[in-house]
Amino acid sequence: MREQPETITSRAGQGRFCGRTWNSQVLHRPGLDELQAELYALTHRGHRGDAEHYARHCAGARRVLELGVGHGRLLAPLSAVATEVVGLDREPALLAAARRSLRRTQRGAQRGRVRLVQGDFTSFELPDEFDRIVLPYNALYCLLGRRALARCFARVQAQLAERGQFLFDVWSADRFQHSLRSRRAGHRDDGAALVSLFHRGQQWDVFEQSRLQSARQRLDVLYTYVPRSRGASVQIRIEQRYAPSGELERLLAEAGLRVTAKYGGFARERWSPRSEHLVVVAERG
Ligand SMILES: C[S@@+](CC[C@H](N)C(=O)[O-])C[C@H]1O[C@@H](n2cnc3c(N)ncnc32)[C@H](O)[C@@H]1O
């Protein structure tokens, strides 16, 4: 029997919106236009400490590959510590935003050290091996099934240099599933704007609607950006399949990747099923 989806309209303050809640989202279908990409970038600003975490682990690396590079939020911190950074994403409008932001921020020292590639992280093939492959900010949950996860991990394993590391972080599905079981998931329905932001000369109110199908581990989110003074609303649909740590570790092992560290946060907090984040470091073998 098909599970009836649950529709949730939720509201959160700025801090929560910046990604520290179970419903901070992740993915969308390809095909954003320029305005959608800009609004997406403004509302996907990462987690406190994540840039430092990835930069720390990539320090001194010769080649770093960021899968799901998006609008290039992490390109500056990564290219500041590594010799060469390749950013891969399937979404042309986000890659274009990343290029624009690189042109604005790129200092002489970084020039030529960043390359952007359009591709899919379940099937990419690149000529080089990488010392670090990173998949930050819940991007893994963009993969909507186990087979896609397995294909992604197999590609990572194949492109990782001998003593290379694979790093990723997701919001903790273990914690979320526990909160669902104990009916403590933070669902609210007050219809208020999640956040307001200023863009292209006007104020936008951002609303979020989530649709949960727990039997399929799916939590899809629809963002609606409503302009206060003129123009039409803009919507971005994010689909995600969350996966508990046990499932991810099994699939990593099947792909020949061994978890060497597992944290509950970006300051290397000890991981427990109650942690807000799952921050993983894995190696070949
Ligand atoms: C939450 S964003 C992360 C962006 C960036 N890494 C950051 O930390 O700000 C996830 C990104 O993954 C990309 N993405 C999702 N599925 C993908 C796939 N199968 N192949 C390549 N990119 C994908 C999306 O286009 C989006 O840019």
The ligand as a Gaussian input file, in Angstrom:
#p B3LYP/6-31G(d) Opt

LIG

0 1
 C       22.928000      21.206000      -0.995000
 S       23.738000      21.539000      -2.482000
 C       25.407000      21.599000      -1.909000
 C       26.178000      22.714000      -2.576000
 C       27.594000      22.920000      -2.056000
 N       28.355000      21.693000      -2.003000
 C       27.584000      23.568000      -0.694000
 O       28.105000      22.945000       0.246000
 O       27.089000      24.679000      -0.568000
 C       23.692000      20.011000      -3.379000
 C       24.204000      20.124000      -4.788000
 O       24.290000      18.836000      -5.368000
 C       23.915000      18.945000      -6.740000
 N       23.497000      17.617000      -7.194000
 C       22.434000      16.906000      -6.766000
 N       22.410000      15.705000      -7.342000
 C       23.481000      15.656000      -8.172000
 C       23.999000      14.656000      -9.024000
 N       23.415000      13.454000      -9.154000
 N       25.126000      14.935000      -9.707000
 C       25.742000      16.144000      -9.584000
 N       25.278000      17.133000      -8.782000
 C       24.169000      16.876000      -8.078000
 C       22.830000      19.969000      -6.744000
 O       22.693000      20.548000      -8.034000
 C       23.327000      20.965000      -5.699000
 O       24.105000      21.942000      -6.278000

